[in-house]
């Protein structure tokens, strides 16, 4: 390997120094840079393309289920924010305030949105008059600011981050719950069918739910370093926001009723999960579903074979482009094949096609999978179908590896000491009976910085009220305090 190739590659180890390794992958794979202000990042085109891939998938599913996109101001008057007291109390430490415009002091402080319920709900109230106006389903793609990040971790933890936030109003409680599960299903789908990451579904403990919510449901993803990522959340808000912002409607009997509302969101933390789950010590690894370049064609020639090899490679590129494959022909003369291989591995291209004089003579291609470098020799005829099959195989490999990580890292414990020892030694999830008392979570959190990431839902999904799974033993006691336990909780360290 040339000195230039070594400089191009990853120098940190995922298993030994995952934080440093992650930062190096993000920068060297061209996903993001650090901004001059602490806690902010600059998202580069390749990184933003990954966000667009998630956005395209979700946005299509949202619209298929009656959601309309809108956009609301990033500034929220303080008086609007204060109308729902739980929002104020929940986000107050993280809110950035604007107090001056130009040279003039503002008459009222403006919050830079930490979330948009307080600016969207008043307009939902204006737009809702009759039961015929419901359900009302709105979504916006935007950024929010939460001034709480102390150490920047691109995509995982920044003061400003991209996300989508959906806000809906319904005539009935049942309609709101149906909405909650629809969105949670879509979030599970985007992780498992687009990002190749298996997730667990559950609800947040009462003390950790979204401020003002009745129930917060979540999908959680386990990272190879044993930490959990909150992948997305879907909140049943009950009538608290509707009452605060007077979202009412006239029913079929001409009686005024208060609506039920929901909100739900997924942020670019999903990109952090994508990178952390699949990337390796050679660099980024991307599922074909989101990779900006799905296939790279690398011609390998000597002086006397250059023309025929290039012509053959160009034909492959044209055929794959016509078949809808995102393909790149790397015919740079100034770079040798080894450098090109390393560069495309670093950038996470799922499939490499190598073409040399032998492939031309035999009318074949050599396909190389990322990340395991499995080689497949295939006929030139029917290449588009072969590529589709190989890309699907790459996706399956990535999902199966992530699934194995999850399956091997859900453990049980019989005491507080065992919870702490298991998390300290292995990481992952520890499933235990829990009494529901926040103090029992705090006792673990103080010792090993682990918290309850979710309560798994009952087998029926808690279709009416987010019912958590209960212990199989009717006489089960809390693993921390030995008081009676009628709930199950998952402890883990988190991002």
ZAKOLSE-512342 format. One record per residue (C-alpha): x, y, z; residue in one letter. Coordinates in steps of 0.1 Angstrom, whole numbers, padded with zeros to 4 digits, always signed. Last residue first. Example, Ala and Ser with C-alpha at 12.3 -4.5 7.8 and 13.67 -1.06 7.14 Angstrom:
2
+0137-0011+0071S;+0123-0045+0078A;
end
This chain:
495
-0257+0079+0230X;-0269+0054+0255X;-0258+0029+0282X;-0284+0002+0287X;-0312-0009+0310X;-0343-0025+0295X;-0374-0026+0317X;-0402-0051+0324X;-0433-0041+0344X;-0454-0056+0372X;-0427-0055+0399X;-0433-0060+0436X;-0405-0044+0457X;-0371-0061+0456X;-0353-0027+0453X;-0331-0032+0422X;-0343-0063+0405X;-0379-0053+0411X;-0399-0083+0423X;-0418-0110+0403X;-0448-0127+0420X;-0468-0130+0389X;-0439-0145+0371X;-0440-0139+0334X;-0430-0103+0340X;-0452-0077+0322X;-0448-0062+0287X;-0458-0025+0285X;-0492-0013+0274X;-0490+0015+0249X;-0526+0026+0254X;-0549+0011+0228X;-0527-0012+0206X;-0504-0021+0234X;-0484-0039+0208X;-0505-0071+0212X;-0474-0089+0225X;-0470-0064+0253X;-0446-0035+0247X;-0409-0035+0258X;-0401-0008+0284X;-0374+0015+0271X;-0340+0030+0275X;-0339+0026+0312X;-0305+0042+0322X;-0269+0033+0323X;-0242+0058+0335X;-0225+0029+0355X;-0229+0039+0392X;-0252+0069+0391X;-0275+0054+0364X;-0280+0022+0384X;-0294+0040+0415X;-0312+0065+0393X;-0332+0037+0377X;-0344+0025+0411X;-0352+0060+0421X;-0375+0064+0391X;-0399+0039+0406X;-0417+0017+0381X;-0412-0016+0400X;-0390-0031+0375X;-0384-0067+0363X;-0352-0069+0343X;-0338-0070+0307X;-0302-0059+0304X;-0294-0045+0270X;-0259-0042+0255X;-0227-0034+0274X;-0206-0064+0281X;-0185-0058+0312X;-0199-0026+0327X;-0234-0035+0316X;-0232-0069+0331X;-0216-0057+0363X;-0241-0030+0368X;-0271-0052+0362X;-0255-0079+0384X;-0250-0055+0412X;-0286-0044+0410X;-0297-0080+0413X;-0310-0109+0393X;-0298-0100+0358X;-0309-0107+0322X;-0291-0103+0289X;-0298-0089+0254X;-0265-0087+0237X;-0263-0118+0215X;-0295-0111+0196X;-0286-0075+0189X;-0251-0082+0176X;-0265-0111+0155X;-0291-0088+0140X;-0264-0063+0130X;-0245-0090+0112X;-0276-0103+0096X;-0286-0068+0084X;-0252-0062+0068X;-0251-0096+0051X;-0286-0092+0038X;-0278-0058+0023X;-0247-0072+0005X;-0269-0101-0008X;-0294-0076-0022X;-0266-0058-0039X;-0254-0091-0054X;-0289-0099-0067X;-0293-0065-0083X;-0258-0067-0098X;-0267-0101-0114X;-0298-0087-0129X;-0279-0058-0144X;-0252-0082-0156X;-0275-0103-0178X;-0246-0111-0201X;-0213-0101-0187X;-0211-0135-0170X;-0202-0135-0133X;-0172-0139-0110X;-0180-0133-0074X;-0154-0121-0049X;-0161-0117-0012X;-0143-0086+0000X;-0161-0087+0035X;-0173-0051+0036X;-0181-0044+0008X;-0186-0071-0019X;-0164-0076-0049X;-0177-0084-0084X;-0154-0098-0111X;-0168-0094-0146X;-0170-0118-0175X;-0167-0118-0213X;-0138-0142-0211X;-0114-0120-0231X;-0127-0088-0215X;-0126-0103-0180X;-0090-0115-0187X;-0079-0080-0199X;-0092-0064-0166X;-0125-0053-0152X;-0132-0051-0115X;-0167-0044-0104X;-0170-0030-0068X;-0202-0033-0047X;-0213-0016-0016X;-0195+0018-0020X;-0186+0027+0016X;-0164+0058+0011X;-0134+0041+0027X;-0139+0011+0004X;-0141+0034-0026X;-0108+0050-0016X;-0090+0017-0008X;-0100+0001-0042X;-0090+0033-0061X;-0056+0034-0044X;-0050-0003-0053X;-0061+0003-0089X;-0035+0030-0095X;-0045+0066-0097X;-0033+0092-0123X;-0053+0076-0152X;-0087+0080-0135X;-0112+0056-0151X;-0134+0052-0120X;-0168+0045-0136X;-0196+0053-0112X;-0229+0035-0109X;-0262+0044-0092X;-0282+0015-0108X;-0313+0024-0128X;-0310-0003-0154X;-0299+0023-0180X;-0271+0033-0157X;-0261-0004-0153X;-0259-0008-0191X;-0239+0024-0196X;-0214+0016-0168X;-0209-0019-0182X;-0203-0005-0217X;-0178+0019-0204X;-0159-0009-0187X;-0156-0028-0220X;-0144+0003-0238X;-0119+0010-0210X;-0106-0026-0212X;-0102-0025-0250X;-0084+0008-0250X;-0061+0001-0221X;-0048-0033-0232X;-0014-0024-0246X;-0006+0002-0219X;-0016-0022-0191X;-0051-0022-0177X;-0074-0025-0147X;-0109-0009-0151X;-0127-0001-0118X;-0165+0000-0120X;-0181+0014-0088X;-0215+0002-0078X;-0241+0016-0054X;-0228+0052-0054X;-0249+0075-0032X;-0254+0045-0009X;-0288+0046+0007X;-0305+0013-0004X;-0271-0003-0012X;-0263-0005+0025X;-0233+0016+0034X;-0199+0007+0049X;-0176+0036+0059X;-0140+0030+0066X;-0114+0003+0065X;-0116-0003+0103X;-0153-0009+0100X;-0186+0008+0092X;-0219-0010+0097X;-0235-0001+0130X;-0216+0031+0139X;-0223+0047+0105X;-0260+0038+0103X;-0266+0047+0139X;-0250+0081+0134X;-0271+0085+0103X;-0302+0077+0123X;-0292+0105+0147X;-0302+0125+0116X;-0336+0129+0134X;-0368+0110+0134X;-0400+0125+0148X;-0436+0120+0161X;-0463+0142+0174X;-0498+0133+0184X;-0531+0151+0192X;-0565+0144+0205X;-0592+0170+0197X;-0615+0188+0222X;-0652+0187+0213X;-0679+0213+0205X;-0713+0198+0200X;-0731+0202+0167X;-0743+0165+0167X;-0718+0156+0140X;-0689+0170+0160X;-0678+0206+0162X;-0640+0209+0166X;-0615+0220+0191X;-0578+0227+0192X;-0578+0252+0220X;-0540+0257+0223X;-0536+0245+0259X;-0566+0221+0256X;-0553+0206+0224X;-0518+0204+0239X;-0531+0184+0269X;-0556+0163+0250X;-0537+0131+0247X;-0502+0137+0235X;-0495+0102+0221X;-0459+0104+0211X;-0439+0086+0184X;-0402+0084+0188X;-0372+0076+0166X;-0339+0057+0168X;-0331+0061+0205X;-0295+0047+0202X;-0283+0020+0226X;-0247+0014+0236X;-0229-0019+0234X;-0200-0009+0212X;-0217-0027+0182X;-0247-0003+0185X;-0281-0014+0197X;-0311+0003+0181X;-0342+0015+0199X;-0376+0023+0185X;-0397+0044+0208X;-0432+0051+0222X;-0439+0082+0243X;-0472+0082+0262X;-0495+0109+0276X;-0471+0136+0264X;-0465+0170+0280X;-0428+0168+0280X;-0418+0137+0259X;-0415+0106+0282X;-0387+0101+0306X;-0405+0102+0340X;-0433+0079+0327X;-0409+0053+0314X;-0404+0053+0276X;-0423+0029+0254X;-0411+0000+0234X;-0400-0013+0200X;-0366-0030+0194X;-0347-0023+0163X;-0329-0043+0135X;-0305-0021+0114X;-0303-0026+0076X;-0307+0011+0069X;-0335+0009+0044X;-0357-0021+0053X;-0349-0025+0091X;-0344+0011+0101X;-0369+0026+0077X;-0395+0000+0086X;-0392+0005+0123X;-0398+0042+0117X;-0428+0034+0096X;-0443+0011+0122X;-0437+0038+0148X;-0456+0062+0126X;-0486+0039+0121X;-0486+0030+0158X;-0489+0066+0170X;-0515+0073+0143X;-0537+0044+0155X;-0534+0058+0190X;-0547+0092+0178X;-0576+0076+0161X;-0585+0056+0192X;-0585+0088+0213X;-0610+0103+0189X;-0615+0134+0167X;-0578+0135+0157X;-0551+0161+0154X;-0516+0155+0140X;-0481+0168+0142X;-0451+0152+0124X;-0415+0163+0130X;-0387+0156+0106X;-0351+0160+0117X;-0319+0179+0111X;-0297+0188+0141X;-0284+0219+0159X;-0266+0216+0193X;-0250+0184+0182X;-0250+0148+0195X;-0254+0117+0174X;-0251+0132+0139X;-0215+0143+0145X;-0204+0137+0181X;-0199+0172+0197X;-0190+0173+0234X;-0211+0196+0256X;-0244+0193+0238X;-0272+0210+0256X;-0283+0240+0237X;-0312+0223+0218X;-0316+0237+0183X;-0340+0224+0156X;-0336+0217+0119X;-0363+0212+0094X;-0385+0187+0075X;-0421+0195+0084X;-0451+0172+0089X;-0489+0178+0091X;-0518+0154+0096X;-0553+0168+0103X;-0578+0140+0110X;-0600+0158+0110X;-0614+0187+0091X;-0648+0170+0087X;-0651+0170+0125X;-0655+0207+0121X;-0635+0238+0129X;-0598+0229+0127X;-0575+0252+0107X;-0572+0279+0135X;-0565+0252+0161X;-0539+0236+0139X;-0524+0271+0136X;-0521+0274+0173X;-0506+0238+0175X;-0478+0245+0151X;-0459+0271+0171X;-0460+0254+0205X;-0457+0219+0190X;-0425+0229+0172X;-0395+0213+0189X;-0363+0230+0203X;-0374+0260+0181X;-0352+0290+0185X;-0371+0308+0212X;-0381+0344+0207X;-0381+0369+0235X;-0408+0396+0234X;-0405+0433+0229X;-0373+0427+0209X;-0343+0449+0215X;-0334+0469+0184X;-0301+0472+0166X;-0307+0443+0142X;-0332+0420+0160X;-0324+0415+0197X;-0335+0390+0223X;-0332+0357+0205X;-0332+0327+0229X;-0316+0292+0227X;-0336+0267+0247X;-0318+0237+0263X;-0324+0244+0300X;-0361+0253+0293X;-0369+0221+0274X;-0389+0201+0298X;-0402+0228+0321X;-0414+0249+0292X;-0429+0219+0273X;-0446+0208+0305X;-0462+0242+0310X;-0480+0243+0276X;-0489+0279+0270X;-0454+0290+0279X;-0440+0283+0244X;-0466+0306+0228X;-0458+0334+0252X;-0421+0330+0245X;-0427+0336+0208X;-0414+0307+0187X;-0387+0313+0161X;-0380+0286+0134X;-0411+0296+0116X;-0434+0269+0103X;-0432+0247+0072X;-0457+0223+0057X;-0457+0187+0044X;-0490+0168+0042X;-0496+0134+0058X;-0524+0112+0045X;-0509+0077+0048X;-0493+0075+0014X;-0478+0109+0021X;-0460+0097+0051X;-0447+0066+0033X;-0432+0088+0005X;-0417+0112+0030X;-0401+0083+0049X;-0383+0069+0020X;-0372+0102+0004X;-0361+0115+0038X;-0339+0085+0045X;-0322+0088+0012X;-0319+0126+0016X;-0301+0121+0049X;-0276+0099+0031X;-0272+0125+0004X;-0265+0150+0032X;-0234+0130+0042X;-0221+0128+0007X;-0227+0165+0002X;-0210+0177+0034X;-0228+0184+0066X;-0211+0212+0086X;-0212+0205+0123X;-0223+0224+0154X;-0215+0218+0191X;-0187+0244+0194X;-0189+0271+0168X;-0162+0269+0141X;-0181+0240+0125X;-0167+0205+0125X;-0167+0186+0092X;-0192+0161+0078X;-0197+0131+0056X;-0165+0130+0035X;-0154+0095+0043X;-0123+0109+0060X;-0144+0131+0083X;-0171+0107+0095X;-0147+0077+0096X;-0122+0097+0117X;-0149+0107+0142X;-0162+0071+0145X;-0127+0058+0151X;-0120+0083+0179X;-0152+0073+0196X;-0148+0036+0190X;-0113+0034+0204X;-0105-0003+0209X;-0132-0021+0188X;-0135+0005+0161X;-0097+0009+0158X;-0082+0042+0147X;-0060+0047+0116X;-0086+0048+0089X;-0073+0051+0053X;-0063+0080+0031X;-0029+0084+0048X;-0022+0047+0042X;-0032+0051+0006X;-0008+0081+0001X;+0020+0061+0017X;+0014+0034-0009X;+0000+0000+0000X;
end
